[in-house]
Amino acid sequence: MIAYVTLGADDISRAERFYAAFLPKLGYTLALSAEGLSCTLPPTTDGRSQPVDLYIKRPYDKQAASHGNGTMLAFRVGTRASVRELHAAGLAHGGRNEGSPGFRADYSAHFYVAYLRDPHGNKIALFCDIREETEEAT
């Protein structure tokens, strides 16, 4: 079971602006400390599955932060409209478009996703994979 994910960032303030634009809407609480940014979900009540925490920190070795080629962090989103909204929020807060919101038939006929790069180059996916959606906006 994955317990947490850490992404490197040289500018924690820029990272905070970017992640604060959409993670709270997905239920995360963000906390800034001397070590960096902690993004946590409330614990589950079933005692079996625990949500994965996300930490944004300066690299421990004091070298420049860099992203891994082929590395991506994906967030499940409840609706396609939310995918579009959160993608736009990320772009407005320092992110770069890495793939506009839309269906990706290569994955499945109902896989709706948008891709971003955070201010430090880390790749983020926001996706919804429900089969039908009644509140779909154009």
GROMACS elastic network, one bead per residue, 0.5 to 0.9 nm:
[ bonds ]
;  ai    aj funct       b0    kb
    1    49     6  0.85290   500
    1    50     6  0.87590   500
    2     5     6  0.78034   500
    2    50     6  0.89558   500
    2    51     6  0.87211   500
    2    52     6  0.65156   500
    3    50     6  0.76199   500
    3    51     6  0.74797   500
    3    52     6  0.51957   500
    3    53     6  0.66144   500
    4    51     6  0.84662   500
    4    54     6  0.56648   500
    4    55     6  0.74552   500
    5    52     6  0.72444   500
    5    53     6  0.63510   500
    5    55     6  0.62304   500
    5    56     6  0.86195   500
    5    73     6  0.85698   500
    6    53     6  0.84799   500
    6    54     6  0.58002   500
    6    56     6  0.57514   500
    6    57     6  0.70920   500
    7    54     6  0.77475   500
    7    55     6  0.63339   500
    7    56     6  0.50035   500
    7    57     6  0.64782   500
    7    58     6  0.84283   500
    7    59     6  0.84946   500
    7    65     6  0.84376   500
    7    66     6  0.88252   500
    7    67     6  0.79629   500
    7   122     6  0.74060   500
    8    55     6  0.84620   500
    8    56     6  0.57987   500
    8    57     6  0.51817   500
    8    58     6  0.54396   500
    8    59     6  0.55881   500
    8    64     6  0.84507   500
    8    65     6  0.50384   500
    8    66     6  0.66869   500
    8    67     6  0.75397   500
    8   120     6  0.77227   500
    8   122     6  0.83267   500
    9    12     6  0.60293   500
    9    14     6  0.86788   500
    9    15     6  0.68555   500
    9    36     6  0.87499   500
    9    56     6  0.63134   500
    9    57     6  0.56206   500
    9    58     6  0.51728   500
    9    59     6  0.72004   500
    9    64     6  0.80469   500
    9    65     6  0.53491   500
    9    66     6  0.77309   500
    9   119     6  0.82687   500
    9   120     6  0.59453   500
   10    14     6  0.88538   500
   10    15     6  0.86189   500
   10    57     6  0.77440   500
   10    58     6  0.55528   500
   10    59     6  0.78441   500
   10    64     6  0.65577   500
   10    65     6  0.57956   500
   10    66     6  0.89441   500
   10   120     6  0.74545   500
   11    14     6  0.55415   500
   11    15     6  0.64225   500
   11    16     6  0.87571   500
   11    57     6  0.88971   500
   11    58     6  0.78960   500
   11   119     6  0.85439   500
   11   120     6  0.81270   500
   12    16     6  0.59780   500
   12    17     6  0.86678   500
   12    32     6  0.88126   500
   12    36     6  0.63439   500
   12    37     6  0.71237   500
   12    56     6  0.73438   500
   12    57     6  0.70460   500
   12    58     6  0.75801   500
   13    16     6  0.50330   500
   13    17     6  0.63392   500
   13    18     6  0.87314   500
   13    37     6  0.89887   500
   14    17     6  0.52488   500
   14    18     6  0.63506   500
   14    19     6  0.87977   500
   14    93     6  0.82299   500
   14    94     6  0.72182   500
   14   119     6  0.66725   500
   14   120     6  0.87173   500
   15    18     6  0.51625   500
   15    19     6  0.61611   500
   15    20     6  0.83165   500
   15    37     6  0.81801   500
   15    56     6  0.74219   500
   15    94     6  0.82786   500
   15   118     6  0.72160   500
   15   119     6  0.63709   500
   15   120     6  0.76546   500
   16    19     6  0.53257   500
   16    20     6  0.57086   500
   16    21     6  0.84150   500
   16    30     6  0.83344   500
   16    32     6  0.81073   500
   16    36     6  0.89678   500
   16    37     6  0.68299   500
   16    56     6  0.83774   500
   17    20     6  0.52587   500
   17    21     6  0.63216   500
   17    90     6  0.88323   500
   17    93     6  0.59873   500
   17    94     6  0.75707   500
   18    21     6  0.54289   500
   18    22     6  0.76185   500
   18    23     6  0.89861   500
   18    89     6  0.80926   500
   18    90     6  0.57429   500
   18    91     6  0.81411   500
   18    92     6  0.82101   500
   18    94     6  0.58321   500
   18    95     6  0.66159   500
   18   118     6  0.67779   500
   18   119     6  0.73120   500
   19    22     6  0.58379   500
   19    23     6  0.56966   500
   19    24     6  0.82682   500
   19    30     6  0.85217   500
   19    39     6  0.87196   500
   19    90     6  0.73398   500
   19    93     6  0.83157   500
   19   118     6  0.81762   500
   20    23     6  0.57204   500
   20    24     6  0.63396   500
   20    25     6  0.87739   500
   20    30     6  0.72302   500
   20    90     6  0.87620   500
   20    93     6  0.86969   500
   21    24     6  0.74421   500
   21    25     6  0.81537   500
   21    86     6  0.74548   500
   21    89     6  0.54850   500
   21    90     6  0.59123   500
   21    92     6  0.82513   500
   21    93     6  0.65957   500
   22    25     6  0.54431   500
   22    26     6  0.68824   500
   22    85     6  0.86211   500
   22    86     6  0.54061   500
   22    87     6  0.80697   500
   22    89     6  0.64096   500
   22    90     6  0.66467   500
   23    26     6  0.50941   500
   23    27     6  0.66459   500
   23    28     6  0.54281   500
   23    29     6  0.77495   500
   23    30     6  0.80735   500
   23    39     6  0.78899   500
   23    86     6  0.85676   500
   24    27     6  0.50393   500
   24    29     6  0.60371   500
   24    30     6  0.74121   500
   24    39     6  0.88503   500
   25    28     6  0.72398   500
   25    86     6  0.82330   500
   26    41     6  0.88008   500
   26    75     6  0.84109   500
   26    76     6  0.85794   500
   26    77     6  0.72369   500
   26    78     6  0.87740   500
   27    40     6  0.83342   500
   27    41     6  0.61769   500
   27    42     6  0.79184   500
   28    39     6  0.58458   500
   28    40     6  0.51743   500
   28    42     6  0.76511   500
   28    53     6  0.88088   500
   29    38     6  0.79476   500
   29    39     6  0.55440   500
   29    40     6  0.53106   500
   29    41     6  0.63518   500
   29    42     6  0.81976   500
   30    37     6  0.67386   500
   30    38     6  0.56271   500
   30    40     6  0.66688   500
   31    36     6  0.83335   500
   31    37     6  0.57171   500
   31    38     6  0.51529   500
   31    39     6  0.65787   500
   31    40     6  0.84553   500
   32    35     6  0.78518   500
   32    36     6  0.57855   500
   32    38     6  0.63918   500
   32    39     6  0.89518   500
   33    36     6  0.52801   500
   33    37     6  0.63702   500
   33    38     6  0.78923   500
   34    37     6  0.84917   500
   35    38     6  0.87538   500
   35    56     6  0.86266   500
   35    57     6  0.62827   500
   35    58     6  0.75729   500
   36    55     6  0.72514   500
   36    56     6  0.57498   500
   36    58     6  0.69471   500
   37    54     6  0.83006   500
   37    55     6  0.57042   500
   37    57     6  0.64240   500
   38    53     6  0.74611   500
   38    54     6  0.61117   500
   38    56     6  0.64959   500
   38    57     6  0.85455   500
   39    53     6  0.58840   500
   39    55     6  0.60306   500
   39    56     6  0.81068   500
   40    43     6  0.88583   500
   40    51     6  0.78675   500
   40    52     6  0.73393   500
   40    54     6  0.64533   500
   40    55     6  0.84927   500
   41    44     6  0.87513   500
   41    50     6  0.88523   500
   41    51     6  0.61042   500
   41    52     6  0.73773   500
   41    53     6  0.67602   500
   42    50     6  0.87113   500
   42    51     6  0.74342   500
   43    46     6  0.89783   500
   43    47     6  0.84279   500
   43    49     6  0.85351   500
   43    50     6  0.59996   500
   43    51     6  0.64790   500
   44    47     6  0.64205   500
   44    48     6  0.79244   500
   44    49     6  0.66561   500
   44    50     6  0.58923   500
   44    51     6  0.71483   500
   45    48     6  0.82527   500
   45    49     6  0.86168   500
   45    50     6  0.89134   500
   46    49     6  0.68647   500
   46    50     6  0.87109   500
   47    50     6  0.73793   500
   57    60     6  0.81514   500
   57    65     6  0.89651   500
   58    61     6  0.85599   500
   58    62     6  0.70558   500
   58    63     6  0.84397   500
   58    64     6  0.81243   500
   58    65     6  0.68656   500
   59    62     6  0.54285   500
   59    63     6  0.63209   500
   59    64     6  0.70892   500
   59    65     6  0.60385   500
   60    63     6  0.77573   500
   61    64     6  0.86889   500
   62    65     6  0.84774   500
   65   120     6  0.73384   500
   66   120     6  0.70011   500
   66   121     6  0.70710   500
   66   122     6  0.77841   500
   67    70     6  0.88532   500
   67    71     6  0.73405   500
   67   120     6  0.73115   500
   67   121     6  0.57113   500
   67   122     6  0.51149   500
   67   123     6  0.78547   500
   68    71     6  0.51295   500
   68    72     6  0.82186   500
   68   121     6  0.87858   500
   68   122     6  0.74524   500
   68   123     6  0.87776   500
   69    72     6  0.85386   500
   69   122     6  0.89634   500
   69   123     6  0.89764   500
   70   123     6  0.84771   500
   71   122     6  0.76339   500
   71   123     6  0.68381   500
   72   122     6  0.69554   500
   72   124     6  0.56468   500
   72   125     6  0.70506   500
   73   122     6  0.80731   500
   73   123     6  0.64090   500
   73   125     6  0.61722   500
   73   126     6  0.87927   500
   74   115     6  0.89251   500
   74   123     6  0.85425   500
   74   124     6  0.57524   500
   74   126     6  0.58967   500
   74   127     6  0.72839   500
   75   124     6  0.77295   500
   75   125     6  0.60865   500
   75   127     6  0.63416   500
   75   128     6  0.87705   500
   76    83     6  0.89476   500
   76   125     6  0.84031   500
   76   126     6  0.61097   500
   76   127     6  0.51628   500
   76   128     6  0.59131   500
   76   129     6  0.81286   500
   77    80     6  0.76200   500
   77    82     6  0.65831   500
   77    83     6  0.63053   500
   77    86     6  0.89993   500
   77   126     6  0.63242   500
   77   127     6  0.55320   500
   77   128     6  0.51705   500
   77   129     6  0.84282   500
   78    81     6  0.86054   500
   78    82     6  0.67904   500
   78    83     6  0.80461   500
   78   127     6  0.82869   500
   78   128     6  0.60426   500
   78   129     6  0.84611   500
   78   130     6  0.81029   500
   79    82     6  0.51163   500
   79    83     6  0.64950   500
   79    84     6  0.89407   500
   79   127     6  0.84082   500
   79   128     6  0.58677   500
   79   129     6  0.84102   500
   79   130     6  0.77308   500
   79   133     6  0.73302   500
   79   135     6  0.83305   500
   79   136     6  0.79655   500
   80    84     6  0.64971   500
   80    85     6  0.86781   500
   80   101     6  0.83505   500
   80   102     6  0.85287   500
   80   112     6  0.65585   500
   80   113     6  0.80063   500
   80   127     6  0.76847   500
   80   128     6  0.59261   500
   80   129     6  0.85220   500
   80   130     6  0.86740   500
   80   133     6  0.78321   500
   80   135     6  0.87480   500
   80   136     6  0.66936   500
   80   137     6  0.83931   500
   81    84     6  0.52075   500
   81    85     6  0.61812   500
   81    86     6  0.86500   500
   81   135     6  0.78602   500
   81   136     6  0.62559   500
   81   137     6  0.64889   500
   81   138     6  0.89531   500
   82    86     6  0.58761   500
   82    87     6  0.82156   500
   82   126     6  0.88588   500
   82   128     6  0.85952   500
   83    86     6  0.53844   500
   83    87     6  0.59927   500
   83    88     6  0.85475   500
   83   101     6  0.68888   500
   83   112     6  0.79140   500
   83   113     6  0.67856   500
   83   114     6  0.66414   500
   83   126     6  0.58167   500
   83   127     6  0.62232   500
   83   128     6  0.70217   500
   84    87     6  0.51810   500
   84    88     6  0.61609   500
   84    89     6  0.86346   500
   84   100     6  0.83871   500
   84   101     6  0.59359   500
   84   102     6  0.87209   500
   84   113     6  0.86355   500
   84   114     6  0.73590   500
   84   126     6  0.87189   500
   85    88     6  0.52292   500
   85    89     6  0.62346   500
   85    90     6  0.87433   500
   86    90     6  0.61453   500
   86    91     6  0.86071   500
   86   126     6  0.76977   500
   87    90     6  0.51469   500
   87    91     6  0.62922   500
   87    92     6  0.86742   500
   87    95     6  0.87517   500
   87    97     6  0.82017   500
   87   100     6  0.80640   500
   87   101     6  0.75489   500
   87   114     6  0.64761   500
   87   115     6  0.74305   500
   87   116     6  0.71116   500
   87   125     6  0.88765   500
   87   126     6  0.72548   500
   88    91     6  0.50749   500
   88    92     6  0.61310   500
   88    93     6  0.86714   500
   89    92     6  0.50614   500
   89    93     6  0.62905   500
   89    95     6  0.86010   500
   90    93     6  0.51802   500
   90    94     6  0.66021   500
   90    95     6  0.52258   500
   90    96     6  0.78844   500
   90    97     6  0.87994   500
   90   116     6  0.73522   500
   90   117     6  0.87820   500
   90   118     6  0.77911   500
   91    94     6  0.57213   500
   91    96     6  0.57676   500
   91    97     6  0.67342   500
   91   116     6  0.75821   500
   91   117     6  0.88343   500
   91   118     6  0.87079   500
   92    95     6  0.69477   500
   93   119     6  0.87180   500
   94   117     6  0.88554   500
   94   118     6  0.68576   500
   94   119     6  0.55989   500
   95   116     6  0.61519   500
   95   117     6  0.54537   500
   95   119     6  0.54760   500
   95   120     6  0.87531   500
   95   121     6  0.85831   500
   96   115     6  0.86443   500
   96   116     6  0.54850   500
   96   117     6  0.50279   500
   96   118     6  0.66442   500
   96   119     6  0.75093   500
   96   121     6  0.84671   500
   97   100     6  0.65764   500
   97   114     6  0.83254   500
   97   115     6  0.63781   500
   97   117     6  0.65239   500
   98   114     6  0.76652   500
   98   117     6  0.62775   500
   98   123     6  0.78545   500
   98   124     6  0.86652   500
   99   102     6  0.83767   500
   99   113     6  0.81845   500
   99   114     6  0.54898   500
   99   116     6  0.68200   500
   99   125     6  0.89729   500
  100   113     6  0.78190   500
  100   114     6  0.51358   500
  100   115     6  0.64893   500
  100   116     6  0.84362   500
  101   112     6  0.68998   500
  101   113     6  0.53852   500
  101   115     6  0.74191   500
  101   126     6  0.86628   500
  101   127     6  0.87026   500
  102   111     6  0.82450   500
  102   112     6  0.52457   500
  102   113     6  0.56679   500
  102   114     6  0.65977   500
  103   106     6  0.88767   500
  103   107     6  0.88234   500
  103   108     6  0.83175   500
  103   109     6  0.71847   500
  103   110     6  0.66496   500
  103   111     6  0.55168   500
  103   113     6  0.63409   500
  103   114     6  0.88220   500
  104   107     6  0.58426   500
  104   108     6  0.66986   500
  104   109     6  0.70963   500
  104   110     6  0.77994   500
  104   111     6  0.57406   500
  104   112     6  0.62521   500
  104   113     6  0.70913   500
  105   110     6  0.73611   500
  105   111     6  0.68705   500
  105   112     6  0.87698   500
  106   109     6  0.77943   500
  106   111     6  0.86997   500
  107   110     6  0.83629   500
  107   111     6  0.63368   500
  108   111     6  0.52823   500
  108   112     6  0.88371   500
  108   129     6  0.83814   500
  109   112     6  0.85613   500
  109   129     6  0.89302   500
  109   131     6  0.82912   500
  110   128     6  0.81248   500
  110   129     6  0.55897   500
  110   130     6  0.63802   500
  110   131     6  0.54183   500
  110   132     6  0.79641   500
  111   127     6  0.71534   500
  111   128     6  0.62252   500
  111   130     6  0.74367   500
  111   131     6  0.82762   500
  112   126     6  0.84820   500
  112   127     6  0.55705   500
  112   128     6  0.52243   500
  112   129     6  0.60358   500
  112   130     6  0.84574   500
  113   125     6  0.67146   500
  113   126     6  0.55798   500
  113   128     6  0.63578   500
  113   129     6  0.83264   500
  114   124     6  0.84117   500
  114   125     6  0.58114   500
  114   126     6  0.53873   500
  114   127     6  0.64711   500
  115   123     6  0.70511   500
  115   124     6  0.56838   500
  115   126     6  0.64389   500
  115   127     6  0.86595   500
  116   121     6  0.88120   500
  116   122     6  0.81526   500
  116   123     6  0.57749   500
  116   124     6  0.50913   500
  116   125     6  0.64476   500
  116   126     6  0.83102   500
  117   120     6  0.74081   500
  117   121     6  0.50842   500
  117   122     6  0.52645   500
  117   124     6  0.59678   500
  117   125     6  0.88537   500
  118   121     6  0.53016   500
  118   122     6  0.53351   500
  118   123     6  0.65511   500
  118   124     6  0.71434   500
  119   122     6  0.75878   500
  129   132     6  0.89682   500
  130   133     6  0.70751   500
  133   136     6  0.58424   500
  134   137     6  0.88999   500
